[in-house]
Amino acid sequence: MHPAAGGAEKHLHRIFSKIVEMGHQVVLFTTMFPGAKDREIVDGIQVVRKGGDLTFQLTVAMNLKKLDREFNFDVVVEDLNKLPVFAHWFVRKPLLVQMHHLWRKSIFSETVFPIAFGVWFFERIIPFFYRTQPFVVVSPSTKKELAEIGVDECRISVIYNGSEMPPAAAQYDKCADSRESNENAQMPYFIWLSRVHRYKGIWTALEAFEIFSKDHPEVQLKIVGDGPLLKKLPAWLKVRGLDGKVEMTGFVPAARKYELLSSSLALLQTSYKEGWGLTVMEAAQLRKTTIASDVPGLRDSVRDGETGILFPSGDAAACAKAMERVYADGELRANLGVAAKRYAESFSWDKSACETLELLQRTVEERVRK
């Protein structure tokens, strides 16, 4: 429910709400935001909010033991996103560390040096302060990155994100190929769907579209999402003469998001770093292919040449070339979309939740044996 929530938060919510449905109690300790309640139950999860984003490490240190006394946890899951909170220092309970992705050097493209250095530094020390704890990640790429910084591979489990056709999208799952949806659109368009941050590669997408648009003035780009960089885009587009060709929708409700996806040519996913790529799966459920950066996470959710096309990260010219291929070849576009849907349907949130619960149970049992 946090206004800055993204894929990592959606993953946590989908997994643990299903674990609640299996009969278990789940408590989420997280940060406050304007208008939020200190405590409430969301889809069966007891949510406890306290403090702000920048001081959350301190908030955990001051409150986790109190929460353990209140709820008597069997196991603690630390959702390690940007900064570790060292939960095992404050409660002597079995701990599972959940990670979506590592930032590594990409954090320096997202924020100012002192903050970026802090995130980079804390990632480097993870192996030294989590010497025995098991980890769970959402892609083989993240497992490889964790191993590269020194975490034992035998302690890292991969449990994929799920992918299911949500009710809000079902009514748009009616075209057998990508051509039909675009023939019904007033103007064909590519879609970029994300929070508008630097690390999401928004400038790469815009520069690629600028190159592509020179030969295809009839095609539009829709930027769907909100974020800190959104207000900077109009001036850039005006200078480039693209202000009439790029539409910025801002945040849209789920139904509108799926409507826009269903009528698009393809999804552009230009991030410098992803844990998996939930938007790739959302597009795939509607038979839409993705043109994506060849980076950890996205090279797992997109099978190059089979379900989508990968291009070197940050290479706007290569991205534009991939856009040209997808736009010019309707048969290729349709085949990639069908394969993408087939791939997406191989993942399930129920399966992911069951695998997570099994891992939590093993974490408790191994701690008891020790």
C-alpha positions in Angstrom: 0.0 0.0 0.0 3.0 2.3 0.2 3.0 4.9 -2.6 6.5 3.9 -3.6 5.7 0.1 -3.7 7.0 -1.8 -6.7 7.7 -5.3 -7.8 9.5 -6.4 -4.7 6.6 -5.4 -2.5 4.1 -7.0 -4.9 6.1 -10.2 -4.7 6.1 -10.2 -0.9 2.4 -9.4 -0.7 1.4 -12.2 -3.1 3.5 -14.9 -1.5 2.7 -14.2 2.1 -1.0 -13.5 1.7 -1.2 -17.0 0.2 0.8 -18.4 3.2 -1.9 -16.8 5.4 -4.5 -18.7 3.4 -2.7 -21.9 4.2 -3.4 -21.3 7.9 -0.3 -19.4 9.1 0.0 -16.1 10.9 2.1 -13.5 9.1 3.2 -10.1 10.6 4.7 -7.5 8.3 6.9 -4.8 10.0 7.4 -1.9 7.7 7.5 1.9 7.4 4.9 4.6 7.8 3.7 6.8 5.0 1.2 9.7 4.9 -2.3 8.6 5.6 -1.3 5.1 6.7 -2.5 3.3 9.9 -0.1 2.2 12.6 -1.7 -1.3 12.4 -4.2 -2.9 10.1 -4.8 -6.3 8.5 -4.3 -6.4 4.7 -5.3 -9.7 3.0 -4.8 -11.5 6.2 -1.4 -10.1 6.9 -1.0 -8.2 10.2 0.8 -5.0 9.1 2.7 -3.0 11.8 4.1 0.4 10.6 6.6 2.5 12.4 9.2 5.2 11.4 10.4 6.3 8.0 12.4 4.8 5.2 15.7 6.4 6.0 15.7 5.3 9.6 14.3 1.8 9.2 17.5 0.0 10.3 17.3 1.9 13.6 13.5 1.3 13.9 14.1 -2.5 13.5 16.8 -2.4 16.1 14.5 -0.7 18.6 11.3 -2.6 17.9 11.9 -6.2 16.6 12.4 -7.7 20.1 9.2 -6.1 21.3 7.3 -7.5 18.4 8.8 -11.0 19.0 7.5 -10.8 22.6 4.1 -9.9 21.3 3.8 -12.4 18.5 6.4 -15.1 19.5 7.6 -15.6 15.9 8.7 -19.1 14.8 10.8 -17.7 11.9 11.8 -14.2 10.7 12.1 -13.2 7.1 14.3 -10.2 6.4 13.4 -8.6 3.1 16.8 -7.2 2.2 16.1 -4.4 -0.2 18.9 -1.9 -0.5 20.1 -2.0 3.1 20.3 -5.0 5.5 18.6 -4.5 8.9 20.6 -7.3 10.6 17.5 -8.9 12.1 19.4 -11.8 13.5 21.2 -9.4 15.9 17.9 -8.5 17.7 15.9 -11.8 17.9 17.3 -15.2 18.3 14.9 -16.9 16.0 15.5 -18.8 12.7 16.1 -16.2 9.9 15.5 -16.4 6.1 16.9 -13.6 4.0 14.8 -12.7 1.0 16.3 -10.7 -1.9 15.0 -9.5 -5.2 18.2 -8.2 -6.6 21.6 -6.7 -5.8 22.2 -3.1 -6.9 26.0 -3.4 -7.2 27.4 -0.6 -9.4 24.0 0.3 -10.9 23.1 2.2 -7.7 25.5 4.9 -8.7 23.2 5.6 -11.7 20.2 6.0 -9.4 21.2 8.3 -6.5 23.9 10.7 -5.2 27.3 9.4 -4.3 27.1 9.2 -0.5 23.8 7.2 -0.5 24.9 5.1 -3.5 28.2 4.3 -1.7 26.3 3.3 1.4 24.1 0.9 -0.5 27.1 -0.5 -2.4 29.2 -0.9 0.8 26.4 -2.7 2.7 25.9 -5.1 -0.1 29.6 -5.9 0.0 29.5 -6.8 3.6 26.5 -9.1 3.4 28.6 -12.3 3.3 30.5 -11.3 6.5 27.4 -10.6 8.6 25.1 -13.3 7.2 27.5 -16.3 7.5 25.0 -19.1 8.2 21.6 -17.7 7.2 19.8 -19.2 4.2 18.9 -16.8 1.3 16.0 -17.0 -1.2 16.1 -15.1 -4.5 13.7 -14.8 -7.4 16.1 -15.6 -10.3 19.3 -17.5 -11.2 20.9 -14.2 -12.0 20.5 -12.9 -8.4 21.8 -16.2 -7.1 24.9 -15.8 -9.3 25.4 -12.3 -8.1 25.1 -13.3 -4.4 27.6 -16.1 -5.0 30.0 -13.6 -6.7 30.1 -11.4 -3.6 30.8 -14.4 -1.3 27.6 -16.1 -0.2 27.8 -19.9 -0.3 25.7 -21.2 -3.2 24.4 -24.0 -1.1 22.6 -21.5 1.1 20.8 -19.8 -1.8 17.5 -21.0 -3.0 15.7 -19.8 -6.2 11.9 -19.4 -6.0 10.5 -17.6 -9.0 7.8 -15.0 -9.0 4.4 -16.2 -9.9 2.5 -15.1 -13.0 -1.3 -15.3 -13.2 -3.9 -13.5 -15.3 -5.5 -11.1 -12.8 -9.3 -10.4 -13.1 -8.5 -6.8 -14.2 -6.7 -8.2 -17.3 -8.9 -11.1 -18.3 -11.3 -9.0 -20.4 -8.3 -7.8 -22.5 -7.0 -11.3 -23.2 -8.9 -11.7 -26.4 -6.6 -11.1 -29.4 -4.7 -14.1 -30.8 -1.8 -12.0 -32.0 -0.2 -8.6 -31.6 -1.4 -7.3 -35.0 -5.1 -7.4 -34.2 -4.8 -5.2 -31.2 -2.8 -2.6 -33.0 -5.1 -2.5 -36.1 -7.9 -1.5 -33.7 -5.7 1.3 -32.1 -5.9 4.8 -33.4 -2.2 5.1 -33.4 0.3 2.1 -32.9 2.5 2.5 -29.8 5.1 0.9 -27.7 4.6 1.0 -23.9 7.1 1.7 -21.2 5.7 0.7 -17.8 7.5 1.3 -14.5 8.3 3.8 -11.8 10.1 6.6 -13.5 13.6 6.3 -11.9 17.0 6.6 -13.5 17.9 2.9 -12.9 14.7 1.9 -14.8 16.4 3.2 -17.9 13.9 5.8 -18.9 16.5 7.9 -20.8 17.5 4.8 -22.8 13.9 4.2 -23.8 13.4 7.8 -24.9 16.6 8.0 -26.8 15.8 4.7 -28.6 12.3 6.0 -29.5 13.8 9.2 -30.8 16.0 7.1 -33.2 13.1 4.9 -34.2 10.6 7.7 -34.6 12.7 9.4 -37.4 11.5 6.6 -39.8 8.2 6.0 -38.1 6.4 9.2 -37.2 3.1 7.3 -37.1 4.2 5.4 -34.0 3.8 6.6 -30.4 5.4 5.8 -27.1 3.4 5.7 -23.9 5.2 6.2 -20.6 3.0 4.6 -17.9 4.0 5.2 -14.3 4.8 7.9 -11.8 8.1 8.8 -10.2 10.7 11.5 -9.5 11.9 11.9 -13.0 8.5 12.3 -14.6 8.5 16.1 -14.3 11.8 16.4 -16.1 10.6 14.6 -19.3 8.4 17.3 -20.9 11.3 19.8 -21.4 13.5 17.0 -22.8 10.7 15.9 -25.2 10.1 19.5 -26.4 13.7 20.0 -27.2 13.7 16.8 -29.2 10.5 17.5 -31.0 8.8 14.5 -29.4 6.2 16.1 -27.2 3.4 15.1 -29.5 4.6 11.6 -30.0 5.3 10.6 -26.3 2.3 10.4 -24.0 2.9 10.4 -20.2 -0.1 8.9 -18.4 1.3 8.9 -14.9 0.0 6.3 -12.5 -3.0 4.4 -13.8 -5.3 1.9 -12.1 -4.8 -1.8 -12.8 -7.6 -2.1 -15.3 -6.3 0.8 -17.4 -2.8 -0.6 -17.2 -3.9 -3.9 -18.8 -6.0 -2.1 -21.4 -2.9 -0.1 -22.5 -0.7 -3.2 -22.5 -3.2 -5.2 -24.5 -3.3 -2.6 -27.4 0.5 -2.0 -27.5 3.0 -3.3 -30.0 5.4 -4.4 -27.3 6.7 -3.6 -23.8 10.0 -1.7 -23.5 11.8 -2.8 -20.3 15.1 -0.8 -20.2 16.1 -1.2 -16.6 19.8 -1.3 -15.6 18.8 -3.8 -12.9 15.9 -6.1 -12.1 15.3 -9.0 -9.8 13.0 -10.6 -12.3 10.7 -8.3 -14.2 7.0 -8.6 -13.2 5.9 -6.2 -15.9 7.4 -8.6 -18.4 5.0 -11.3 -17.1 2.1 -8.9 -17.1 2.7 -8.2 -20.7 3.2 -11.8 -21.5 -0.1 -12.8 -20.1 -1.7 -10.6 -22.8 0.5 -12.1 -25.5 2.8 -9.1 -25.6 6.5 -9.5 -26.2 9.2 -7.5 -24.4 12.2 -5.6 -25.7 14.5 -5.7 -22.6 18.0 -4.8 -21.4 20.3 -7.8 -21.2 20.8 -7.5 -17.5 20.4 -9.8 -14.5 16.7 -10.7 -13.9 15.5 -9.6 -17.3 17.6 -12.2 -19.0 15.7 -14.7 -16.9 12.2 -13.4 -17.5 12.8 -12.8 -21.2 14.1 -15.6 -23.4 16.1 -13.9 -26.1 14.7 -14.6 -29.6 12.0 -16.9 -28.1 9.7 -14.7 -25.9 11.3 -11.3 -26.6 14.5 -9.5 -27.6 17.4 -8.5 -25.4 19.7 -5.6 -26.2 22.9 -4.4 -24.4 22.0 -2.3 -21.4 22.0 1.4 -22.1 22.5 1.0 -25.9 19.7 3.1 -27.3 20.6 2.3 -30.9 20.4 -1.4 -30.3 17.0 -0.9 -28.5 15.8 1.1 -31.5 16.9 -1.6 -33.9 14.9 -4.2 -31.9 11.9 -1.9 -32.0 12.3 -1.8 -35.8 12.3 -5.6 -36.0 9.2 -6.0 -33.8 7.3 -3.2 -35.6 8.2 -4.3 -39.2 7.5 -8.0 -38.7 3.9 -8.7 -37.5 4.5 -12.5 -37.7 7.6 -12.3 -35.5 5.7 -10.0 -33.0 2.8 -12.5 -32.8 5.1 -15.6 -32.4 7.1 -13.9 -29.7 3.9 -12.9 -27.9 2.4 -16.4 -28.0 5.7 -17.9 -26.7 5.8 -15.2 -24.0 2.3 -16.2 -22.8 3.2 -19.9 -22.7 6.3 -19.1 -20.7 4.4 -16.9 -18.2 1.8 -19.6 -17.7 4.6 -21.9 -16.4 4.8 -19.8 -13.2 2.3 -19.7 -10.4 1.9 -17.7 -7.2 0.5 -20.8 -5.5 3.6 -22.8 -6.4 5.9 -20.0 -5.3 4.0 -19.6 -1.9 4.2 -23.4 -1.3 7.9 -23.5 -2.1 8.5 -20.5 0.2 6.6 -22.1 3.1 8.6 -25.3 2.6 11.8 -23.3 2.8 10.6 -21.5 6.0 9.8 -24.9 7.6 13.3 -26.2 6.6 14.8 -23.1 8.1 13.1 -23.7 11.4 14.0 -27.4 11.4 17.7 -26.8 10.7 17.9 -24.3 13.5 16.3 -26.8 15.9 18.8 -29.5 14.9 21.7 -27.1 15.6 
